[in-house]
């Protein structure tokens, strides 16, 4: 009986030992699990040479077509995508009011011409009498003044006819340039006002991209700067571009500086309104400053000041080391580093709050 109790106690101790060893093995495995860490290599300010910004394509010359007179559209020979030639008649108004005013101006012109003839005959008659001494000088001068006034009235009436003829012409729309109809905003039999846009003509020979550049980059963008353009709707094809305009003032609506880029090797596949990506190569113009820069989110701070975690080692087993640094100005790429780091060193860029000095990590 005693022997059996001893055996049972020995079995219990053996099972308990196995369980303790198993638990100890799991704890040891957790201790050796390495935390994954993202890192980057430190470089000089301006090391990121290329920047890409989004824009919209459009022809470099867009003309809003409109009448310079009011009336009802009686002819409207326009369709979307229609190609037109310079001088081609595109639309016209009924021009009722303008034609009525033109006829009235013709009547006034005829009346003025009749007055000129009458004044001329009267002047000739009085001149003859004056030369014979049968009338006074004052009568002769009055006749000359009447003739001059009649001539001025005739000239004024003639200009009135020309102006009214222009009013009739304002009821016609002729294509000002060769181009393509991009949009239509009116219909036949519609009553329109002067200056009201009825269609849009894309008349430019070049395709341009309009985009906004932030303040931190704008000083690196120069006129005639070469860029690379690609379109989301035109896969696997890139185009060359050149900066044609750089605005000197910020756009209040977007808080960016408007810039225009001309596509120097355009294609028929590029349509007005397409979304474009424009890549600028800023070269090494900032790298000459030899100022190191670290991302703002990679910098921590404690009672001893600012610090980063240096990454030492490679691959699945590396070590992070807390490194104190001195910072300068904040730029678009991060903080300038005045001391504590050198180019080419690696630093952790995420999870600083959970890292410890000397901690072993796994690099991602």
C-alpha positions as CSV (number, residue, x, y, z in Angstrom):
1,X,0.0,0.0,0.0
2,X,2.8,2.4,0.8
3,X,4.6,1.4,-2.3
4,X,1.5,2.3,-4.4
5,X,1.2,5.7,-2.7
6,X,4.9,6.4,-3.4
7,X,4.4,5.5,-7.1
8,X,1.3,7.8,-7.3
9,X,3.3,10.7,-5.7
10,X,6.2,10.1,-8.1
11,X,3.8,10.1,-11.2
12,X,2.2,13.4,-10.0
13,X,5.7,15.0,-9.6
14,X,6.7,13.7,-13.0
15,X,3.6,15.2,-14.7
16,X,4.0,18.5,-12.9
17,X,7.7,18.7,-14.0
18,X,6.7,18.1,-17.6
19,X,4.0,20.9,-17.4
20,X,6.5,23.3,-15.9
21,X,9.1,22.5,-18.6
22,X,6.4,23.1,-21.3
23,X,5.4,26.4,-19.8
24,X,9.0,27.4,-19.4
25,X,9.6,26.6,-23.1
26,X,6.8,28.8,-24.2
27,X,8.0,31.7,-22.1
28,X,11.5,31.3,-23.6
29,X,10.0,31.3,-27.1
30,X,8.1,34.6,-26.4
31,X,11.3,36.2,-25.1
32,X,13.2,35.4,-28.3
33,X,10.4,36.8,-30.7
34,X,11.8,39.9,-32.4
35,X,9.8,43.1,-33.0
36,X,9.6,44.1,-36.7
37,X,10.9,47.6,-37.3
38,X,10.7,49.9,-40.4
39,X,13.8,51.8,-41.1
40,X,15.4,54.3,-43.6
41,X,18.8,55.4,-44.6
42,X,19.7,59.0,-43.7
43,X,20.4,61.3,-46.6
44,X,21.1,64.9,-47.5
45,X,18.3,67.5,-47.9
46,X,17.2,67.5,-51.5
47,X,18.0,63.9,-52.0
48,X,14.5,63.3,-53.2
49,X,15.1,64.7,-56.7
50,X,11.8,63.8,-58.3
51,X,8.3,65.0,-57.3
52,X,5.0,64.2,-59.1
53,X,1.9,66.3,-59.1
54,X,-1.5,65.8,-60.6
55,X,-3.0,68.1,-63.2
56,X,-5.6,68.3,-66.0
57,X,-5.0,68.4,-69.7
58,X,-6.5,71.1,-72.0
59,X,-5.7,72.7,-75.2
60,X,-3.6,75.9,-74.9
61,X,-6.3,78.0,-76.6
62,X,-9.9,77.7,-75.6
63,X,-12.4,80.1,-77.1
64,X,-15.9,80.7,-75.7
65,X,-18.2,81.3,-78.7
66,X,-21.0,83.9,-78.2
67,X,-23.1,86.4,-80.1
68,X,-22.5,90.1,-79.6
69,X,-26.2,90.8,-80.0
70,X,-29.4,89.4,-78.6
71,X,-32.1,87.4,-80.4
72,X,-33.4,83.9,-81.2
73,X,-31.0,81.4,-82.8
74,X,-32.2,80.5,-86.3
75,X,-29.2,78.5,-87.4
76,X,-26.9,76.4,-85.3
77,X,-24.6,74.1,-87.3
78,X,-22.6,72.7,-84.3
79,X,-21.9,69.2,-83.0
80,X,-19.7,67.9,-80.3
81,X,-16.3,67.0,-81.7
82,X,-17.0,68.8,-85.0
83,X,-13.8,70.1,-86.7
84,X,-14.3,73.6,-88.1
85,X,-12.3,75.9,-90.3
86,X,-11.5,79.6,-89.7
87,X,-14.2,81.8,-91.1
88,X,-16.8,79.0,-91.3
89,X,-20.4,80.2,-90.4
90,X,-21.4,78.3,-87.2
91,X,-24.6,80.1,-86.0
92,X,-26.8,83.1,-86.6
93,X,-29.7,85.0,-84.9
94,X,-33.0,86.3,-86.3
95,X,-31.6,89.9,-86.0
96,X,-35.1,91.5,-86.2
97,X,-34.3,94.5,-84.0
98,X,-30.9,95.0,-85.6
99,X,-32.4,94.9,-89.1
100,X,-35.1,97.3,-88.2
101,X,-32.5,99.7,-86.8
102,X,-30.4,99.3,-89.9
103,X,-33.4,100.3,-92.1
104,X,-34.0,103.3,-90.0
105,X,-30.4,104.4,-90.3
106,X,-30.6,104.0,-94.1
107,X,-33.7,106.4,-94.1
108,X,-31.7,108.9,-92.0
109,X,-28.8,108.6,-94.4
110,X,-31.0,109.3,-97.5
111,X,-32.5,112.3,-95.7
112,X,-29.1,113.6,-94.8
113,X,-27.9,113.2,-98.4
114,X,-31.0,115.1,-99.7
115,X,-30.2,117.9,-97.2
116,X,-26.6,118.1,-98.5
117,X,-27.8,118.5,-102.1
118,X,-30.3,121.2,-101.1
119,X,-27.6,123.1,-99.1
120,X,-25.2,122.8,-101.9
121,X,-27.6,124.2,-104.5
122,X,-28.5,127.1,-102.1
123,X,-24.8,127.8,-101.5
124,X,-24.1,127.9,-105.2
125,X,-27.0,130.2,-105.8
126,X,-26.1,132.6,-103.0
127,X,-22.4,132.6,-104.1
128,X,-23.5,133.8,-107.6
129,X,-25.7,136.5,-106.1
130,X,-22.9,137.6,-103.8
131,X,-20.4,137.8,-106.6
132,X,-22.8,140.0,-108.5
133,X,-23.3,142.2,-105.4
134,X,-27.0,141.2,-105.1
135,X,-26.7,139.7,-101.6
136,X,-24.8,140.4,-98.4
137,X,-21.7,138.7,-97.0
138,X,-23.7,137.5,-94.0
139,X,-26.1,135.6,-96.3
140,X,-23.2,134.0,-98.1
141,X,-21.6,132.9,-94.7
142,X,-24.9,131.5,-93.5
143,X,-25.2,129.5,-96.7
144,X,-21.7,128.1,-96.2
145,X,-22.5,127.1,-92.6
146,X,-25.7,125.4,-93.6
147,X,-23.8,123.4,-96.2
148,X,-21.1,122.4,-93.7
149,X,-23.8,121.3,-91.2
150,X,-25.5,119.3,-93.8
151,X,-22.2,117.5,-94.7
152,X,-21.6,116.7,-91.0
153,X,-25.1,115.3,-90.6
154,X,-24.5,113.1,-93.7
155,X,-21.2,111.8,-92.3
156,X,-22.9,111.1,-89.0
157,X,-25.8,109.3,-90.7
158,X,-23.2,107.3,-92.7
159,X,-21.4,106.2,-89.6
160,X,-24.8,105.2,-88.1
161,X,-25.5,102.9,-91.0
162,X,-22.1,101.3,-90.6
163,X,-22.7,100.8,-86.9
164,X,-26.1,99.2,-87.5
165,X,-24.5,97.0,-90.1
166,X,-22.1,95.8,-87.4
167,X,-25.1,95.1,-85.1
168,X,-26.4,92.8,-87.8
169,X,-23.0,91.1,-88.2
170,X,-23.0,90.6,-84.4
171,X,-25.8,88.2,-84.9
172,X,-23.5,85.8,-86.7
173,X,-20.8,83.5,-85.3
174,X,-17.9,82.6,-87.5
175,X,-15.1,80.3,-86.4
176,X,-12.3,82.5,-85.3
177,X,-9.7,79.8,-85.7
178,X,-9.4,76.2,-86.9
179,X,-10.4,73.9,-84.1
180,X,-12.7,71.4,-82.6
181,X,-16.1,72.0,-80.8
182,X,-15.5,70.9,-77.2
183,X,-18.9,71.7,-75.7
184,X,-22.3,73.1,-76.6
185,X,-24.5,75.1,-74.2
186,X,-27.4,76.3,-76.5
187,X,-29.9,75.0,-79.0
188,X,-31.7,76.3,-82.1
189,X,-34.7,78.6,-81.4
190,X,-33.2,79.6,-78.0
191,X,-33.2,83.2,-77.0
192,X,-29.7,84.3,-76.1
193,X,-28.1,87.5,-74.7
194,X,-24.9,89.3,-75.8
195,X,-21.8,87.6,-74.5
196,X,-23.7,84.4,-73.5
197,X,-21.5,81.4,-74.3
198,X,-23.2,79.0,-76.7
199,X,-20.2,76.7,-77.4
200,X,-16.5,76.2,-76.7
201,X,-13.9,75.9,-79.4
202,X,-10.6,74.1,-78.7
203,X,-8.4,76.0,-81.2
204,X,-4.9,75.4,-79.7
205,X,-2.2,73.5,-81.5
206,X,-0.6,72.4,-78.3
207,X,-1.8,70.5,-75.3
208,X,-1.1,71.9,-71.9
209,X,-1.4,70.6,-68.3
210,X,-2.6,72.9,-65.5
211,X,-1.6,72.0,-62.0
212,X,-0.9,73.5,-58.6
213,X,2.6,73.4,-56.9
214,X,2.9,73.8,-53.1
215,X,4.9,76.7,-51.6
216,X,7.7,74.3,-50.4
217,X,8.5,73.3,-54.0
218,X,7.6,76.3,-56.2
219,X,11.0,78.0,-56.1
220,X,12.5,74.9,-57.8
221,X,10.1,75.2,-60.7
222,X,11.5,77.4,-63.6
223,X,10.3,78.5,-67.0
224,X,11.2,76.1,-69.8
225,X,12.0,73.4,-67.2
226,X,11.8,69.9,-68.8
227,X,9.3,67.5,-67.2
228,X,7.8,64.0,-67.8
229,X,4.0,63.7,-68.3
230,X,1.9,60.5,-68.1
231,X,-1.9,60.0,-68.1
232,X,-3.9,57.5,-66.1
233,X,-6.0,56.7,-69.2
234,X,-3.0,56.2,-71.5
235,X,-1.3,53.1,-70.0
236,X,2.5,52.5,-70.4
237,X,3.2,55.7,-72.4
238,X,5.1,58.8,-71.2
239,X,5.3,62.2,-72.8
240,X,7.8,65.0,-72.7
241,X,6.7,68.4,-71.3
242,X,8.1,71.9,-70.7
243,X,7.0,74.4,-68.1
244,X,5.4,77.4,-70.0
245,X,4.0,79.5,-67.1
246,X,4.7,79.9,-63.4
247,X,2.3,82.0,-61.4
248,X,4.0,84.6,-59.1
249,X,1.2,84.5,-56.6
250,X,-0.7,81.8,-54.7
251,X,-4.2,80.7,-55.7
252,X,-6.4,81.5,-52.7
253,X,-8.8,78.7,-53.5
254,X,-6.1,75.9,-53.6
255,X,-3.3,77.5,-51.6
256,X,-0.9,76.4,-54.4
257,X,0.9,78.2,-57.2
258,X,-0.7,77.6,-60.6
259,X,1.7,76.2,-63.2
260,X,1.2,75.3,-66.9
261,X,3.1,72.6,-68.7
262,X,3.1,72.2,-72.5
263,X,3.3,68.7,-73.9
264,X,6.0,68.8,-76.5
265,X,5.2,65.5,-78.2
266,X,1.4,65.4,-78.1
267,X,-0.7,62.6,-79.3
268,X,-4.3,62.3,-80.6
269,X,-4.9,60.0,-77.6
270,X,-4.6,63.0,-75.2
271,X,-8.0,64.6,-74.8
272,X,-8.9,67.8,-73.0
273,X,-10.0,67.1,-69.5
274,X,-7.8,64.0,-69.0
275,X,-6.1,63.6,-65.6
276,X,-2.3,63.9,-65.9
277,X,0.7,63.2,-63.6
278,X,3.6,65.6,-64.1
279,X,7.0,64.6,-62.7
280,X,9.6,67.3,-61.9
281,X,13.3,66.5,-61.6
282,X,14.8,69.0,-59.2
283,X,18.3,67.7,-59.5
284,X,20.9,68.3,-56.8
285,X,20.3,72.0,-56.4
286,X,19.6,71.5,-52.6
287,X,22.1,68.8,-52.0
288,X,24.9,71.2,-52.2
289,X,24.0,72.5,-48.8
290,X,25.2,69.1,-47.3
291,X,22.5,69.2,-44.6
292,X,21.3,65.9,-43.3
293,X,17.6,65.5,-42.8
294,X,15.4,63.0,-40.9
295,X,11.6,62.6,-41.1
296,X,9.7,64.4,-38.3
297,X,7.9,61.2,-37.2
298,X,11.3,59.4,-36.7
299,X,12.4,61.9,-34.0
300,X,11.5,61.4,-30.3
301,X,12.1,63.6,-27.2
302,X,12.7,62.8,-23.6
303,X,14.2,64.6,-20.6
304,X,17.7,64.6,-22.3
305,X,16.5,66.2,-25.5
306,X,15.7,65.0,-29.1
307,X,16.8,61.5,-30.2
308,X,16.4,58.8,-32.8
309,X,16.9,55.0,-32.8
310,X,19.9,54.0,-34.8
311,X,19.6,50.6,-36.4
312,X,22.8,48.4,-36.3
313,X,22.9,45.1,-38.0
314,X,21.1,43.5,-41.0
315,X,18.2,41.2,-41.8
316,X,16.3,39.2,-39.2
317,X,18.5,40.2,-36.3
318,X,19.5,43.8,-35.6
319,X,19.8,46.1,-32.7
320,X,18.4,49.6,-32.1
321,X,20.4,52.2,-30.2
322,X,19.1,55.4,-28.8
323,X,21.1,58.3,-30.3
324,X,20.8,61.9,-29.1
325,X,20.8,64.5,-31.9
326,X,20.7,68.3,-32.4
327,X,18.1,69.6,-34.9
328,X,17.9,72.7,-37.1
329,X,15.0,74.0,-39.2
330,X,12.0,72.0,-40.2
331,X,11.8,71.5,-44.0
332,X,9.3,69.8,-46.3
333,X,11.4,66.6,-46.0
334,X,11.8,66.7,-42.2
335,X,14.2,68.1,-39.6
336,X,17.6,69.3,-40.5
337,X,20.2,67.6,-38.3
338,X,23.1,69.7,-37.1
339,X,24.9,67.0,-35.0
340,X,24.6,63.4,-33.8
341,X,24.2,61.6,-37.2
342,X,26.1,61.0,-40.4
343,X,25.0,60.2,-43.9
344,X,24.3,56.5,-44.6
345,X,23.3,55.6,-41.1
346,X,20.0,53.7,-40.6
347,X,17.2,54.9,-38.3
348,X,13.9,53.5,-37.1
349,X,10.9,55.4,-38.6
350,X,8.0,53.8,-36.8
351,X,7.0,52.7,-33.3
352,X,9.5,54.8,-31.3
353,X,7.3,54.7,-28.2
354,X,7.7,50.9,-27.9
355,X,11.4,50.6,-28.7
356,X,14.1,50.3,-26.0
357,X,17.8,51.2,-26.1
358,X,19.7,48.0,-27.1
359,X,16.6,46.1,-28.1
360,X,17.0,43.3,-30.7
361,X,14.6,43.8,-33.7
362,X,13.8,42.3,-37.0
363,X,14.1,44.8,-40.0
364,X,11.2,45.2,-42.4
